[in-house]
Amino acid sequence: MGSDKHSAGLLDTLRMERVRTILTHTHPYPHEHSRHAIIAVVVGCLFFISSDNMHTLIEKLDNNIKWWSMYIAWILVAAVYHLPSFQSMGVDLRMNLSLFLTIFLASVLFLLVFHIIFLGLWYVGLVSRVAGKRPEILTIIQNCAVISVFCCVFYSHCGNRAVLRHRPLERRNSSWFSLWKKEERNTWLAKFLRMNELKDQVCSSWFAPVGSASDYPLLSKWVIYGELGNDNGGSSDEISPIYSLWATFIGLYIANYVVERSTGWALTHPLSVEEYEKMKKKQLKPEFLDMVPWYSGTSADLFKTVFDLLVSVTVFVGRFDMRMMQDFMTSSSLPFCYHQAAMNKDQEGAQHGDLLYDHLSEKEDLWFDFMADTGDGGNSSYSVARLLAQPHIRVTRDDSVFTLPRGDVLLIGGDLAYPNPSAFTYERRLFRPFEYALQPPPWYKKDHVAVNKPEVPSGVPELKQYDGPQCYIIPGNHDWFDGLNTFMRFICHKSWLGGWFMPQKKSYFALQLPKGWWVFGLDLALHCDIDVYQFKFFAELVKEQVGERDSVIIMTHEPNWLLDWYFNNVSGKNVKHLICDYLKGRCKLRIAGDMHHYMRHSYVPSDGPVYVQHLLVNGCGGAFLHPTHVFSNFRKFYGTTYESKAAYPSFEDSSRIALGNILKFRKKNWQFDFIGGIVYFVLVFSMFPQCELNHILREDSFSGHLRSFFGTVWNAFMYVLEHSYVSFAGALLLLIVAITFVPSKLSRKKRAMIGVLHVSAHLAAALILMLLLELGVETCIQHKLLATSGYHTLYQWYRSVESEHFPDPTGLRARIEQWTFGLYPACIKYLMSAFDIPEVMAVTRSNICKNGMQSLSRGGAVIYYASVFLYFWVFSTPVVSLVLGSYLYICVNWLHLHFDEAFSSLRIANYKAFTRFHINHDGDLEVYTLAVDKVPKEWELDPDWDGELKQPQQLSHLRRFPSKWRAASAHQDPLNTVKIIDHFVIQQTEKPDLGASNRSVTC
């Protein structure tokens, strides 16, 4: 029986009329929200009041989400508040939206006036000096937004009702303690159903107005009054609760600001333990830059890169070639003092001393490293630098444990910073990760210019006696974009890259290593070949010092064996001449970067001559990933057949990664939205408005709708070709760009075909989006949802109800309007007009369809197309990214085109690697390539580095823990995830047969 009674009580509780009036007020207002959203709004408001929560959220959000959420919220609110169907469901945003804008603008203006007055008081010396610190405008805007939101939430819950002060006390107590009936007191659901009474208590007691205006004679003309309930009508003498809340919050802000800036108390108040630990943790993080956004339509760096490239190709290379200028400079000259145009014999000897380094040749064995293409994302660059800096690396492969000591020499194969060489990119993208990995010596000065290199540390008599790691670098194509200016300043005239000592003076060099091994570092500039001065130096070096049984490693930036094969091109004729006609089989290995992957090809034994045994590409030093599957069919170089021995990532993984262009292009390149949306709008600019759409809407069947829809799209396309000027010019320009975008390896016919298909996809997508938008507007107009009110709809509606819900018997609003010369109401009017975009677009569209485009003034046309663009841009940006991403995926996976463009869009920081070499006691060269599949994104201070005892003048390479940061998650740290992806040995005694003709043969 007890259970039956309980069930009956529960059913009584759940009566429909009870449920229907759960949150319905006794005196409903026409402007009130649906009550179901109020709790979420209150929680959100309380969350955003905390500046810490605000900053934390903003920092965690992706830029794409931040800006898009603000923009989408704006145009979505502008569209929703016009729809009567939402108003019929109890959702009317007009009062809350207009009230928010009014309070927000009033708060901003009030606080700006206050800050101006306060700064004036500081200027005349009436407040303390700490008041001179200017407030942040974003802080003012944030506080004003929070105040406005809170006032709107209160208004949605309680309205602007005047609360009479002379209520019987007994009724107050009874309403507070009688929140539910006695028989329902133990039912949780009943408590929820009585929430309306709790809300009444909160509105009438907790947030009640401060009193009657008659209680404050001095303020009686400076307040807004509350309204009586609907049953009484009119206004009261009570101060508006909304005004009370607003004045309270503004007063709290002013009081806190005055105390803080006048006494300095808030600025020097001790932090709590939690706040101190949080601040310390935030400070103890590396300042790394993100991967370069290559598809950013708003990046000034990319435009500067293009300009520098054009200048370098047309001006510097071939006219003022820095490689030639280096040969004209004496060893004591600064980079740009070209006062000597010829060299005598003594200077030639000095130049050889500047280019040849033989201080390592007498070692019994030698470890050295090679990496290239660093200086992109900080996480990836530091991951490689951290591995390079370790005293040794222990790694397991095939049940064998390898202990690989740090290289005595680090070779870097160019492209030191992206996207263009500058002091900022070199310092932030190159030097900072390496200095974190291996700190420079204590006496190192950032601005020091080394003019007498090598500047060995004090106590070291000569370079030969220095036992620390050294670094030798050749420039890449990105380093040449400014004519090699930044490279000369930061590499040839500085002595330290982190803890690596840099003895080199020129952009190319030769290293004589133990056991007859040599490294030739060639500078190919932007012409993919060495100049005559380099050729002369290396040719004479081969003749005079390189032995017949010696082995040479040639290091270049670009792997011309892959690129020449890919582009059907022939480059590096001087390099080829040096290898084939001078080295004659002594070039055992060629290493290069530029391609941001790892690939090794080894020769296939045959009867023909072999001029290079192994071809190794490793550009995984920090830049975005390049595909490997595009080059899977490479076989021939210098007449020799090669086979692929290793590829990282694998061909299968590389092809799979390319799928990200469809799925992730927009997420990775959200800045591209700016230019992509504009391009689509230009393509359909002449198509707005579409006035004859009734035939589509009148169709009865779905197939009929589709047939009419695509028929209209085709008619619009023909209109573009036959009558349009703006859209046709945009399509023609896009076609030229698309054809130029296709790699030049294809014939003109194929390039034109691909370009036409690409542009056709974009144009079709733009026309379809245009027609969908026009159909949406036409549907709203026919159903009387839009084009019913005219311009400034929200402002006019608000002014019509403002005096009713916010009585102003003293004329305060009129006085404010007079004092501001009409600027304040004008600002509110145009601020509210920003939310009348759909109505403006619909009204103007209707006028154009009735009277023609000529009926619009120039200003009216600008307003119409601007309102159309705001919505069309939102619809088009996801589509343009999808079309372009799909095009790149199809090209790179099916046609093997656009390998650079298709993977630079993904900005993949993973798959990083470097190669470690070992010349052993037998003179053989052991080659290990070490890689990290996944790069950490979060770093923390390494306690081992922080706790290690530091000697005053100790060089960092002598430390056991040389790197400052480790991965926040131990299982993601590069030291724990590094692996060997390739290992092979080149024997010193192995010399391939050049054939019967031997020295007379040519490549």
N, C-alpha and C positions, 0 to 999 in steps of 0.2 A: 504493500500500500504506500509505503514511504516513497518508493521509486516512482509509483504512478503520480503521486502528488508533485514530485519533483519534475517529472516529465510534463505534467500539465502546466506548471509554472513556467517552464522553459518555453513551451509553445505559446503561452500568453505573452511572454517577453518578446517573442519573435513575430508578433503581428505585423502585418505589412505596413499599416499606417504608422506604427511605432518606428519601424525601420526607415520609412520614407522621411520621417521628421527627426531623425537622430541628431543632425547638426543644423536643423533649420531654426532660425531665430524667430522670436515672438513677433518682432516687427521687421519683416524682411525688407531689404533695400534692393532696388533694381540693379545696383552696381556690384552686388556681392558675388564673390567667387563660389564655385563649388567647394564645399567645406572639406572635401576629401583631400585636397591638395595643401591645406593650410599647415598641417603638421610637418610635411616635408619642407615647406617654405621656411617655417620657423627654425627647424633644425639646420637647414642650409644657411640661414641668416646668422645663427649663432656660430656656426662653423667659420663663416667668412669674417666675423667680427675679430677673430684672433688673427693678427697679422702673421704669426708664425705658421698657422695652418694655410693661410693664403700663399705665403712665399713657398712653403713646402709643395703645395699643389702645383703652383706655376712652374717650379723647378722640375718636377717630375713629368709634367705634361710635355709631349712633343710639340714643337713649334707649330706644326701643322694643325694639331688639335686645338691649341690655344687660339690662334687667329681664326681658324675656321669656326670654332664654337661661338666666338663673339659675333662673327659676321652672320652665321646661320641664325643665331638667336635674334639678331636684329630683323632680318628680312622675314623670319618665320612669325615673329610677333606682329610685324607690320601686315602680314597676310591674314593671320588668324583672327585678329580683333575685328576685322570687317565682316566676318561671316555670321549671319543671324542664326545659323544652325547651332553654332556654339553658344550663342546667347540663350537659345531656347533650352539648352541643357544646364543652364545656370552658370555658364562661364562667359563673363563679360569683362574683357580686359581694358575697356576704354577708360573707366574711372581710375583704376590702379595704374595704368600706364601713364595717363596724363598727370595724375597726382605725383607719381614717381619723378617724372621729368620736371614738374614745377618745383617740388621740394629739392631735387638735386641741383637745379640751376640756382635756386635761392641760396642753398647752402654753400655752393662754390663761390658765388659772388660775395656772400657775407664773410666767409673765411678769407677770401682774398683781400677784402677791405681791412679786415682785422690784421692780417699779416703786414699789409702796407703801413698801417698805423703803428704797429709794434716795431717794425724796422725803423720807422721815423723816430720813435722814442729811443731806440738804441743809438741812432745816429747822433742825437743831441745829448746822449749820455745819461738818460734817465733810468736805464736798465743795465744789467751787467753785460760784460763783453761776450758771454756765451750766447747771448741773444742774437748776435750778428750772424750766426749760422743760418743760412736760408733754408726754409722748409722745402721738402721735395714735393713737387706738384702732384706726383703719383700718390703720395700719402694723403694729400688733401682730397684728391678725387676718390680714393678708396674709402676714406671716412665719410665723405658726403654720400657715396653710394650705399654704404651700410646704414647710415641714418635714414636715407630715403626708403630703402627696402623695409626697414623695421617699421617706419610710419605706415607704409602701405599694408604690411601684414596686420598691423593693429587696426587699420581702417577696414580691411576685409573682414576681420573678426568682430569688431565692435562698432564700426561706423564712426560718425562724428557727433554722436548723441551727447547732449548736455546731461550730466548726472546731477540730479537735484540733491542738495546737501541735507535737507530736512526730512530724511526718511526715518521712520520709526526704527529704533534700535532692535526691537524684537523681531521685525521682519528680516533685518540683516542677519541676525543670528539664526533665525529659522531657515533662511535660504542657504546658509552656509552648512548647517548641520543636517539638513534634510535633503541630502543629495539623492537619496533613493528611499523608496518605501521600506517599511520594516520587513515585509515578507520577501522583498527582493534584495535585502542587504547583503546576503551571503552569496549572491550570484554575481560572478565576475562580469558576465555579459551585461547585467543590469547596471553595473557601475559605468560601463562604457556608454550605455544608452542614456544615462543621466549626465553625460559630459556637457550637455548644453547648459545645465545649471551651473556647473563649475566655470564654464566660459563666462556666464553672466557675472559671476562673482569676481572673476579676474578683471573684466572690463569695468565694473563699477567700483571696485575697492582697490585693487592692486595698482592699476594705472589710471586712477581717477584724476580729473583735472585739479589744478592747484587751488581752484576756488572761483569766486565770482570776480568779474572785472571791477565791480564797485569796491572790492577789497583793496584794490591797487589803483588809486586815482591817477597816479603818474603814468600807468601803463594802459589805462583804459582805451586810449586811442592808438595803441601799438600792438593790439592783439587781434586774433581771429576768434570769432565766437562759435560755440557749438549750436547744433540744431536740436529741437525737440523731437520726440518720437512722431511717427507718422499719424498717430491718432490725435495729437495736439497741433502739429504744424507750427510754422514760424520759427523764430530764433529765441534764444534765451540770453540771460546775462552771464551765463557760465562761460569760462574760457574754453576754447576748443581743446579736447584731449589730444588731437593731432598736433596742434600748436604747442601744447604743453610738453609733449614728448620731444618735438623738434627743438624747442628752446632748452630743454634739459640736456639733451645730447650736445648741442652746440656749446652750452655753458660748460659742460664737463671737458670738452675738447679745449676750450679757451683757457679754463683754469689749469688743466694739466700742462698746456703749452707754456703758460706764463710762469708757473712754478719751475718747470724744467729749464727754461731759457733764462730766467731771472736769477735763479739760485745755483743752477748747475747740478741740483740734487739728482735729477733723473739720469743725467749723463754720467754721474760718478757712483751711482747706487751699486753696491756689490751684487754680483750675479749669484744665483743659487748654484748648488753643486751640479744639478742636472743641466742648467743653461750653460755653465762653464764647460762641462764635458762635451756638450753639443757643439759649442763654438770651437773648442779645441779640435774636435773630430773633423769639423768642416774645414778648418784651416790646414789640417794635416792630410791634404789630398793634392795630388799633382794637378797642375794647370795644363791639361792637354787640350789641343784643338781637335775638332772633329774632322772626319774625312772631308775632302774638298767636294762641294756640291757642283759637279760639272754641268748640270742642267739647270742651274739657277739663272733665271731671267733677270735677277736684280743684283747680281754679284759684280761689283766694280772690279774685283781682282781678275775675273775672267775677261772682261772687256780690255783691261790693261794687258793681259796676257796676249790677246789677239793683236793688239797694237804693237806690243814689243816684238812679237814674232814677225810681223810685216816689216818693221824697221830693221830687225836683225838680218832678215833674209835679203832685203833690198839694199841695205846700206853697209852694215858691218861686214858680213861675210863676203869676201871677194873684193872689198874696197878697203875697209879698215879692219882686217882680220886680226883679232887679238893674238892669235898664235904667231903671226908674223911680228907683231909689235913686241912680243916677249923676247924674240931673238934680237931686237934692236936695243933692248934695255941692258944696261950694265947691272951687275949684281947689287949695287948700292942704290939703284934708282927706284923711285916710287912708281906705281903701275902706270901712270899716265904722263910721265915726263919723257917724252920721246925726243930727246935732244940729240941723239946720236943715231945716224942712219947706216952705219957700216961697222964691221968688226974686224979688228986686226987679228993676228995669230994668237996673241996673248988672250984676247977676249974670247976667241973661239975655244981656247982651253978652259977658260972660266965658265963658258956656257956648257961645255961637257960636264964640268963639275956640278953645275946646277941641275943637270938632267940625269946623271948616272950616279947611283948609290950602290956601293960595293962593300959596305961595312958589315954586311951579314954573311958574306961569302965564305968565311973561315969557320963557321959554326959546324958542329958535327951533325946536327939535325935541326930542323926548323918547323915550327907550326905557324901557319898563317891562314887568315880567313878572307872570304870574299862575300860581299853583299852588294846590292844595287837597288836603286829606286826607293829610297827612304824619304822621310820628310813629308808624309801625307797625314794620316791620322796619328795622334799622339799615342793612343793605346797600342797600335800595331808597331809603330817605330820603336817605342820603348820596350815592347816584348822582345824584339830582335836584339836591341842594344843590351838588354839585361842578360840575355844568353851570351852575347859576345864578351861581356865584362866579367863573367864568372871565372875564378882561377882554374876551374876544371868543370867538366860536365860528365856525369855518369849516365849512361844510357844503355838499354838492353835491346839486342836484336838477335833473333833466332837463337835464343838461349845463351847468347854470348854477351858479356858485360864489357862495354868500352868506356875507358876513362880518357877523355879528350881534353888536354890542357888548353888554356887560353892561347890564342894566336899571338906570336910576337909581332906580327904585322897584320894590319887590317887594310884590305883593298876594297874601295868603294867605287862602283862602276857608274856613277853619275846620277843625274836627276835627284839632287839633294833636297829640293823643296818644291812644293806645288802650291798654286798653279804656275806662279812666275817667280823669278828670283828677286828678292828684295831683302832689306835688312830685317824686316818683320818676319817673313817666312823662314829665312835662314835661322834666326834666333829662336823662334817659337817651334818650328817644325823639325829642325835638324839639331841644333845645339842643345836645346832644353832636354829632349829625351836622352841624348848621350851623356849630358852632364848629370842627370839623375841616375843613369846606369853606372857611370864611373866618373867621380868628381874630378875637376881640374885641380892642379896643385894649389896650395894655400896662397902663393904669391901671384896667382893668375889675375890679371886685370882684363875686364871685358873689352875695354876700349883700346887696349895696347895694340900697336902696329909693329909687327916684326919686320925689320928692314935688313937685318943681317942673319938670315937663317943659315943653319939651324941654331936656334937659341937654346942650347942644352941646359938642363938644370945646373945650378951652382954645385960645385964639387965633382962634376963630370967633365973630364978634360976634353973629350971629343965624342962625336956621335957613336963611334964604335964601342965606347965603354958604357953607353946607356943601355940598361937591361929592361926597360919598361916597354909596354906595347906602343907601336908606332902606326901611323895611318898615312896611306897614300891614296889620292883621289883623282879620278878623271872627271871632266864635266860631261853632262848629258845634254840632250836637246833643250830641256827646260832651263838648264843653267846658261844656255847661250841666248835666251830670249832678250836679255839686256846687253848683248855684246860681250858677255863674260865679265862684266863689271863687278857684280856681287861676288862671283866665284873668286876673283882675284883678291878682293878685299878680305873675305872671310876664310879662304883656304890658303892662298899663296902668301898672305901677309898676316897670318895668325899662326901661333905655334901649338895650340891645344884644341882638340875636339873632345871635350870632356877630359878624360884621363889619358887619351891617346895623343902621343906627341906627333906633330906634323912637321917633318923636315923639308918637304918639297917646296920648290920655288916657282915651278912652271905648271902648266896645265897638262903636260905629258912628261913621262919619265921612263927610266929603265932601272930595274932592280937586279943585281947579281946575287943570287942565292947560293946556298951550299950545293956541293955535289954536281956542279955544272948546270944548275937550273937558273933560268932567267924569267923575268916578268917584264914585258913591254906594255906600258900603259899608253894607249893611243888616244888622241883627242880628235874625234871625227867632226866636231862642230855641227853645223846644220846641213852640210853637204855630204854627210856619210862617208867621208874620206879624209885622209891625212893630207896636209899641205906639203909643199916641196921641202920646207925646212925640216919638218919631222922626218920625211922620207930620207933626206940627206943624213940626218943624225943616226937613225936606226940602221941605214944601209952601211954607213961607215963603221958603226959599232959591230955589226955582224961580220964585216970583213976583218976587222982588227982584233976583236976580243972574244967573240963567240966561237968556241971550239967546234970541231967537226963532230964530236960526240956529245956536245951539249944539247940541252933540251930547252925549248922556249915556250912560255905561256903568253899568249897575246890577249890582252884585256881591252875590249872596246865597249862602248856604251850600247850600240845597236847590234843585234845579231843579224847581220846582213844575209846570212845563209837562209834564215827563215823568211825575212821580209822580202828579199829578192825573189824567192820562190813564190811567195804569196802574191806579190804585186807584179809578177812577170817583169822584173826590173833587173838592171845590172848596176851595182854601185861599188864603191871602194876599189877602184882600179889601182890606185897606188898601194893600198893594203895588199891586194892580190899580187901585185908585182913584187912587193917585199917578201911575201910568203913563198911564192912559187920560184922566183928567180934568185933570191938571196938566201933565204933559210933552207930551201930545198929539202923538205922532209924533217927538219929539226923542230918544227912547230908541232909539239905533241898535243897541245890543248888550246882551244879558244874559249874564253869565258866572256859573257856579256850580260847585260840587264835589259832594260827598256821593256821587254815583255814581262809582265808581272806574274810569272808562273815559273815552275821549274821543269826543264826538259833537257835530257841528255841523249845525244845521238853518237854512236860509235861506228867507225868504218867497218865495212864488210870486206874481209880479205879477198883480193883479186889480183890479176896480173897487171893491172894498171897502176899508175903512180898514186901515192897517197901523200898529200902535202900537209894535212891536218888529221890527226888520229881521232880526236874526240871534240865534239861541239857541245858546249854546256851553256845553258841559259838559266840564270837565277836572278830574277827581278822581284823577289818576294821580301824586300827589305822593309816594307811598310806601306807601300802604295796599294791602291785597289787591285783586286784580282783580275787577271786576264784568263781567257779560256785556253785550253790545250787541244781540244778536239778539232779546232779549226786547222791545226798544223799537223794532223795525224798522218797525212799523206806525203809529207816531205821525205825525199829520198836522196837527191843528188846535190853535190856541192864541189866545185872545182874538178868535175869529172869523176868524182869518187862516189860510190854508193854507200849510204849510211842507213842504219836501222835504229829505231827508237828503243832505248834501253830503260828509260824512266820518264814518267810524266806526273806532275803534281800540280793540281789535282788530276786524278785519272781522267781518261777521255769520257768515261761514263758519267762521273761526277760533274765534269765540266759541262756536259750537255744538259744534265739535270739542273744545274745551277742557273742556266740561261732561262729557265721557265720563270724565274723571279721577275723578269721584265713584264710579264702579264700580270702577275699577282702583286708585285711590290713597287712597280715603277713610280706610282704616285706617292706612296708612302716615303720612298727614299728621296724623291725629287719634288717635294711639295712646292718649292719655290717656282718650279716650272709652271704652276697654275697661273701665275701672273701673265706670262706671255702667251701661254696656250689658250686661255680664255679670250684674250684680245684677238688672237688670230681667228678663232672660230666666229667671233662677233663680226669681224671685218668681212668674213666670207659670206655672211647672210645679212649684212647691214642693209642692203638695198631691198631685202625681202619684207621688211617690217613697214606697215602692218599687212596682214593677210585678211582682207575684208570679206572675201567670198569663201566661207567655210561651211555654210549651211548644208551644202550637198553631202558633206561628210557626216554631219550630225544627223541628217534625215535618213540615212541608210538603215534598213531594218536588220540585216544579217551581219554577222562578224566579217564574213568574206567580203561583203559589200563595203564595209568600213575600211578594210585593208586595201581593197582595190581603189577606192576613192582617195585614200590617204596617200598611197604611193604614186597615184596619178598626179596628185597635187605636188608631190615632191619632184616628180619629173618636170612638171610645168615650171616649177620654181627654178630648177636647174637650167632649163632652156631660157628662162628670163635672164638669168645671170649671164649667159653667153650672148644673148641678143640685145639686151637693153640696159643692163646694169653697167655702171662705171666703177663704183667703189668696190663692189664684190668681185667683179671681173678682174680688176687690177690686183686685188688681194689674192685671188686664185692663181693668176698668172705669175705673180711674184713668188707665191708658195711653190708653184710647179718648178720654177727655175732653181729655187733653193733645194727642193727635193731631188732634182736631177743632179745637181752639184754635190749633194750629200752622198750619193751612191759612189762607192769606191771606183777609182779610175781604172782598176784592173779589168773592168768589163768594157765591152764595146759600147759605142755611143748609142746604138740601137737598144741594147739591153738596159743601159742606164736610163734612157728615155722611157722605156716600157715600165721599169720598176718605179720610176718617179711618177708616171701618170697613174699607176695603180695606187701608189701611196697617197697622192693628193686626192684621188677619187674617193678613197675611203674617208678621208677627213671631210671632204666637201659633202658627201652623202650624210655623214653623221651630223654635221652642222645643220644641214637643211632639215633633217628629221627632228632635231632638237628644236629648231625654230618653229616648225609646224606644231609640235606638241605644246610648246609654250603658247602659241597663238590659239590653239584649240582650247587650252585651259582658260585663257582670258575670255574667249568668246563664250564658253559655257557659263562662266560666272556672270557675264553681262546678261545673257539670255535668261538666267534664273534670278536676276535682280540682286545679285550678290556684290557686284561692282558697278561702277559708273552710275551711281544713284545720288551722290551727294556733291561731288565737285572737289575742288582743291581745299586744302586746310580743313579737312573733315574733322579730325580729332580735336583741333584747337577750337573750332566753332562749337562742337558738341560740349566740350569742357566749359567754355564760357557760358553756354546756355544753362548748365546745371551747377556752376560754381557757386553762385549766390544762394542757391537753394540748399546745398549741403554744407557750405562754408560761409555763413552769414557775415557780412561786413558792414554793419550799420554806421560805423565811424568813417568809412571811406578810406581805409588804409591802402587798399590796392590802387585807388585813384591817386593818392599822394605819391606812392612809389613810382607810378607811371610818370607823374609830373616831374619828380626829382631826377629820374633817369632819362628824361627827354624822350620817353617812349621806347627806349632801347630794351628795357626789361621785358615788356610784353612782346616786342618784336622777336627777341631771342627765344622766348617760349614758343611763339608761333612757328618759327622756322625749325626749332628743335622738334616740335611735335610733327611738323610736316615731313620729317625724315621717316615717320611711320605711316605716312599716307601714300607711299610709293605705289602700291597696287591700284589705289583709287585714281591717282594721277595718271598712271599708265592707261587705265581703262577709259577714263574720261577723254584723254587726248586721242586715244585710238578711235573712239567713237566719233569725235569731231573730224578726224582725218578721213574716216570712211564715209562720212556724210558730205563734207565740204572739200575734200582733197588736201594734199600736202601743202598746196600753196596758201591755204588758209592759216597756216601756222606762222608765227613770227620766228625769227632766228632763235630767240631765247626759248620759245615754246618747243621748237624742234630739239634743242639741246636737252631740255628737261625730259622730253619723251624718250629720246634714245638713251639718256643716262639711266632712266628708270627701267627701261627694257634691259640694258646691259647688266644692271645689278642682279637681276634674276637669271638672265641667260648665262651669265658668267658662272653662276653656281651650278647650273645644269651641265654646262659644257666641260668644265675642268676635269671631272672624272672620266668623261668620254675621250677627250683628247689624249689623256695619259694612257688610257686603255688601248686606243688605236695605235699610238706611237710605240707603246710597249710591245704590242702584238707584232707590229712591223719589225721591231728589232729582234724579237724571238724567232720569227720566221726566217729572217735573213741570216742570223748567226747559226741557227741549227740546221736549216734546210739548204741555204745557199752559201754558207760559210762566208758571209759578208758582215761588215760592221762589228768585227770582234772588239775593237776599242770602244766604240759608242755603246754597244750592247752591255758591256761589263762595267764601264765607268758609271753608267746609270745606277748600277746596283750598289756601288760604294762598299764592296765587301772587304772588311778588315781582316778576315780570317785567312788561313792557309799561308802562313808566313814561314820563311826559311832562309838559311844562309849555308854556305859551303865552307868546310874546314879542311885544309890541306896539311899533309905531314910529309916532309922530306926525311926519310929514315936514314939509318946508318949505311944502308946499301945503296942509297941514292935513288930509291924508288919513291914515287909520289903516291901516297895514299889519300884518297878523296872520300870525305864523308859529307853528306848533305843532311842537315838537321832541320826539322820542321815542327811547327806547332799548328794543329788543326784549328783551334779556337783561341781567339785573343781575348783576354779578360777586359772587362769594361769598368770594373771597380778596383781601386787600389787603396792600400793602407800603408802606413809607415812600417817598415820592416824592423821589428824589435831587435833582431840580431845586429842589424846595421846601427841602430840607435844605441844599443848597449855596448858595442865593441869599443874597447879603449883606443883613443885616438892620440897619436903622437903629434907634437906641434907642427913639424915640417914633413910628416910622412906622406908619401905619394899614395894615392888611392889604390893603385894596382897591387900594393903590398898588403892590403887589407884582406881578411878572410871573407868578409861580407861587403862587397864594394857597392852594391846597388841600394838606393834609398827606399824604393817602394817594392812591395810584393802584392800579389793578387789578394783581394779581400777574402776570396774563397781559396783555400789551400789546394784543392783538387783542380783548380783552373790555372794555377801559377805555371808559367812557361817552364820553370825548372822541373816541374813534376809531370808535364805533358809532352815535353820534347821527345822526339823520336828520330831515328835514322831512316830516311826514305830512299837513300841511294848510297852505295859504297862500291868503289872499284879502285884498282891499283894500276898505275902507269909505270912500267919498268923503264929505268933509265937506259938500259942496254938495248931495249927494243927500238929498232929503227926500220920503218917500212921501206920496202924496195921501191925505188922510183922508176924502175923499168930499165930497159936496155939503153935508151938514149940518155938517161940520168940527167945531167946538168943542162942539157940542151932542150929538154922538154918544157913546154909551157902549159899553163893550166887551161 
